[in-house]
Structure formats: C-alpha cells, structure tokens
Amino acid sequence: MSAILVGVDGSTSSLRAAAYAAGLARRQRCRLIAVYVRKGPPTMIPLGDDSGAAAATAIEAQDEIERELRAAFRDHVPQLDIEASFQVRTGEPYAELIAAAKEARADAVIVGKSAKVLHRIAGSLAVKLVRCGRWPVTVVP
C-alpha cells in the first residue's frame, strides 16, 4: 500500500477511523492522508432572514472543528513515525473524498460510521463510498 485516505469530521466515529487509519499506515509503512470536508457557503442569503446568522454560526462551527482537527493532527502524528498530511476541502463530502482519493492514488479509504438515523434510510457516506467500488472501504464504528 502506498496511501491510505481517512475522512474526518470531528465525530467520535471519524476520530476512531483516524486512529485505525494511522495504525494501518504505520504497519503498512505508507502515507496517511486525513481529509476534512467543509460544507460550502450558501450561494444566496435572502434579505431580512435569519439565515445569514445561521450561515455565520455554521461557518464558525466548521472553523472550530478544523482548528481542533489540526491541533490533534499536529499533536499526535509526529509520535507515530508515519508520513502524513491533513487536507481541508470545501464541498460535498462524497465528491471531495473521491477527488482526494483519486489525486492521492489512495489504496484504501477509511471513514467512520454515520450516527444519523436518516442515513440508515437514504444511505450514508460510507455506503456511497462502498457502492462506488473504486477502493477498499473500511467503515469504523
């Protein structure tokens, strides 16, 4: 294996996925690419609506998650003795993880299990990645 890509979003399952991916990268002596996907800014905010405040709150929350992930990456990766990088992308998580995996020529993709009930009906990111069938996908609970 030459590269393992892990999707992280700050959730407990994504942090478990990152830990699993880091261990696998160390054992396989390959690169680890951690990817955090931010949701894109709203394209149009109606005047006189509270959606501007909601958008600002969402951006602040994503900024905080990104800071926490960068700090965790900076603090924990050096002691693992692996080649690793942290990427931040903006867009739809499925599309961005696929693009990142293609660019990195990833040999495997690792993600955390979704905790959202709706995803059991409509399909989660993990299920979509598995169905894509381009890489082995490991879903960490």
Secondary structure, DSSP 8 states (H G I E B T S, - for coil): --EEEEEE-SSHHHHHHHHHHHHHHHHHT-EEEEEEEE----S---TTSTHHHHHHHHHHHHHHHHHHHHHHHHHHSGGGT--EEEEEEES-HHHHHHHHHHHHT-SEEEEE----HHHHHH--HHHHHHHH-SS-EEEE-
